[in-house]
Amino acid sequence: MRDYQDMLDMPRHVSRRHPQMSFSARAAQFSPFAALTGYEDVIAETGRHTDSRIYLSDDEKLSINNAIKDSVGKGISLVCFVPDERKDGGSYEKAEGTLRRIDPESGVLVLDDGRRIRIDDIVSAKKSCRG
């Protein structure tokens, strides 16, 4: 410690070329999660809400099938489950249009605008004024 006694009372060096860093900028260097790339995205994705799939009874499925059969070439209003691509669950979306055809091999309805909806994803089907 004797070697540095002469330096203890010296004034602190201030650069003439570089401005002094603010306290908040210095503190940001030592932020505990700054090195974790994508951390904020993971937290946001975990907090994002998804709905659970509704499973229908046989009577409800029969009612939907009858509404679909009666609507070929006519207007139909559907509520469908759309699975989420990144986590369990999904969302329910309304689809409305003219039912162009039913593809029984793939289990898909084709609407007049080209949308293809899986029959297994439909939770509600009603005739609509459209078409």
Secondary structure, DSSP 8 states (H G I E B T S, - for coil): -GGGGGGTTS-----SSS----HHHHHHTT-TTTT-TTHHHHHHHHH---B------HHHHHHHHHHHHHTBTSEEEEEEEEE-SSSS-EEEEEEEEEEEEEETTTTEEEETTS-EEEGGGEEEEEE-S--
